[in-house]
Amino acid sequence: MYDHQQPQQSWGAPQGGGAIALTLKFHPLAFMLGLFKPQVEIDGHPAANAWGRTVLPVPAGQHHVHVHVPYLLPSRVGVADLGVTVQPGQTVELEYRAPMIAFMRGAMGAPPQKYPGMGFTIAMLVVVAVLLLCVCGGILVAAMSGGDSSTASGLPAVVAAAFTGGNGHCSG
């Protein structure tokens, strides 16, 4: 998926020019980003729009690289900008990583880059897992506890009373 080569340019690469090799990635947990094509601009000119690796011929000198992913809300996700100097005959390797959270900026620079928002995403997954364990554990404890707090149907007395209207017969 990331070995895609797509040389595109808005200008001719003159003698003594170089290239910018840009690798665009998103994390599998942010799979929705795969439905959208990233937009790359070099010096304000559209240059590429595909996930993976793209080699872009450019004239030697200073260039401004801009990347974002068009999205639903917000309309631009993972905006990243970087100034790059390309020497004659040089290929500058850059990596862009889309953020894990839609409202964050992307990360772009020399590889490897980190996914912005990864720490927050992991923390939220841990919170959800703990809540799920608490709910499942509470249900198991309630189901396994016997005695006066449950009815013959095995439901806790409070739940059974809600369904039967408190008289032991289904109200309906």
C-alpha positions as CSV (number, residue, x, y, z in Angstrom):
1,M,0.0,0.0,0.0
2,Y,2.9,2.4,0.7
3,D,5.1,1.5,-2.2
4,H,3.0,3.5,-4.7
5,Q,5.1,5.8,-6.9
6,Q,3.4,8.6,-8.7
7,P,5.6,11.3,-10.1
8,Q,3.6,14.4,-10.7
9,Q,4.6,17.9,-11.1
10,S,3.2,21.3,-12.0
11,W,6.6,22.4,-13.4
12,G,9.4,20.9,-15.4
13,A,12.3,19.6,-13.4
14,P,15.3,21.5,-14.9
15,Q,18.8,20.3,-15.1
16,G,20.3,20.1,-11.7
17,G,16.9,19.6,-10.1
18,G,16.1,17.2,-7.3
19,A,13.1,15.4,-5.8
20,I,11.0,15.2,-2.7
21,A,10.0,11.6,-1.8
22,L,6.9,11.9,0.4
23,T,5.4,8.9,2.2
24,L,1.8,9.5,3.4
25,K,0.4,7.2,6.1
26,F,-2.6,6.8,8.3
27,H,-3.0,4.4,11.3
28,P,-5.3,1.3,10.8
29,L,-7.4,2.5,13.8
30,A,-8.1,5.6,11.8
31,F,-9.3,3.5,8.9
32,M,-11.9,6.0,7.8
33,L,-9.1,8.2,6.5
34,G,-8.5,5.5,3.8
35,L,-11.7,6.6,2.2
36,F,-10.3,10.0,1.5
37,K,-7.4,11.0,-0.7
38,P,-4.7,13.2,0.9
39,Q,-3.9,16.5,-0.9
40,V,-0.3,17.5,-1.3
41,E,0.8,20.9,-2.6
42,I,4.3,22.1,-3.3
43,D,4.8,25.8,-3.5
44,G,1.0,26.1,-3.8
45,H,0.7,23.8,-6.8
46,P,-1.2,20.4,-6.5
47,A,1.4,17.7,-6.5
48,A,-0.1,14.4,-5.4
49,N,-3.2,12.8,-3.9
50,A,-2.6,9.2,-2.9
51,W,-1.6,7.4,0.3
52,G,1.8,5.7,0.0
53,R,5.1,6.9,-1.4
54,T,5.3,9.5,-4.1
55,V,8.5,10.9,-5.7
56,L,8.0,14.5,-6.8
57,P,10.6,16.0,-9.1
58,V,11.3,19.7,-8.1
59,P,13.9,22.3,-9.1
60,A,16.8,22.8,-6.6
61,G,16.1,25.3,-4.0
62,Q,13.6,26.1,-1.1
63,H,10.1,24.6,-1.3
64,H,7.0,24.7,0.8
65,V,5.2,21.4,1.2
66,H,1.6,21.3,2.4
67,V,-0.5,18.2,3.2
68,H,-4.0,17.8,4.5
69,V,-6.8,15.2,4.1
70,P,-10.2,16.5,2.9
71,Y,-12.8,15.1,5.4
72,L,-16.4,15.5,6.5
73,L,-16.1,17.5,9.7
74,P,-13.8,19.3,9.9
75,S,-13.3,19.8,6.2
76,R,-9.5,19.5,6.5
77,V,-7.9,16.9,8.8
78,G,-4.2,16.7,9.7
79,V,-2.9,19.9,8.2
80,A,0.9,19.9,8.0
81,D,3.3,22.4,6.5
82,L,7.1,22.2,6.1
83,G,9.8,24.2,4.4
84,V,12.3,21.9,2.5
85,T,15.6,22.8,0.8
86,V,16.5,20.5,-2.1
87,Q,20.1,20.5,-3.4
88,P,20.8,19.6,-7.1
89,G,20.6,15.9,-7.6
90,Q,19.3,15.3,-4.0
91,T,16.2,13.4,-3.1
92,V,14.7,14.6,0.3
93,E,12.8,11.8,2.1
94,L,9.8,13.1,4.0
95,E,7.1,11.2,5.9
96,Y,3.6,12.4,6.7
97,R,1.4,10.8,9.4
98,A,-2.2,11.6,9.6
99,P,-3.5,12.2,13.2
100,M,-5.5,9.7,15.2
101,I,-8.0,12.5,16.2
102,A,-9.7,14.6,13.5
103,F,-9.1,17.9,15.1
104,M,-5.3,17.5,15.4
105,R,-2.5,18.5,13.0
106,G,-0.6,15.9,11.0
107,A,3.1,15.2,11.5
108,M,5.5,15.7,8.7
109,G,9.3,15.6,8.6
110,A,12.2,13.2,8.2
111,P,11.1,9.6,8.8
112,P,10.1,8.1,11.1
113,Q,7.3,10.3,12.4
114,K,4.8,9.5,15.2
115,Y,1.0,9.5,14.8
116,P,-0.3,12.6,16.5
117,G,-2.9,11.8,19.2
118,M,-1.8,8.2,19.7
119,G,-1.4,8.7,23.5
120,F,-4.9,10.1,23.8
121,T,-6.3,7.3,21.7
122,I,-4.7,4.6,23.8
123,A,-6.0,6.3,27.0
124,M,-9.5,6.4,25.6
125,L,-9.3,2.7,24.6
126,V,-8.2,1.8,28.1
127,V,-11.1,3.8,29.7
128,V,-13.6,2.0,27.4
129,A,-12.1,-1.4,28.2
130,V,-12.2,-0.7,32.0
131,L,-15.9,0.5,31.7
132,L,-16.8,-2.6,29.7
133,L,-15.1,-4.9,32.3
134,C,-16.9,-3.2,35.1
135,V,-20.3,-3.5,33.4
136,C,-19.7,-7.2,32.4
137,G,-18.4,-7.9,35.9
138,G,-21.4,-6.2,37.5
139,I,-23.7,-8.3,35.4
140,L,-21.9,-11.5,36.3
141,V,-21.8,-10.7,40.0
142,A,-25.5,-9.9,40.0
143,A,-26.4,-13.1,38.0
144,M,-24.3,-15.3,40.3
145,S,-25.4,-13.8,43.6
146,G,-28.3,-15.7,45.1
147,G,-30.5,-15.4,48.2
148,D,-33.1,-12.8,48.9
149,S,-32.1,-10.2,46.3
150,S,-33.4,-12.2,43.3
151,T,-36.6,-13.7,42.2
152,A,-37.4,-17.2,40.9
153,S,-36.7,-16.0,37.4
154,G,-33.1,-15.2,38.3
155,L,-33.5,-11.4,37.8
156,P,-32.5,-9.1,40.6
157,A,-35.6,-8.1,42.6
158,V,-35.5,-4.4,41.5
159,V,-35.5,-5.3,37.8
160,A,-38.2,-7.9,38.4
161,A,-40.4,-5.4,40.3
162,A,-40.1,-2.9,37.4
163,F,-41.4,-5.5,34.9
164,T,-44.1,-6.9,37.2
165,G,-45.4,-3.7,38.7
166,G,-44.3,-5.0,42.2
167,N,-47.1,-7.6,42.5
168,G,-45.2,-10.6,41.0
169,H,-47.4,-10.6,37.8
170,C,-46.5,-9.2,34.5
171,S,-48.3,-5.9,33.9
172,G,-49.1,-5.4,30.4
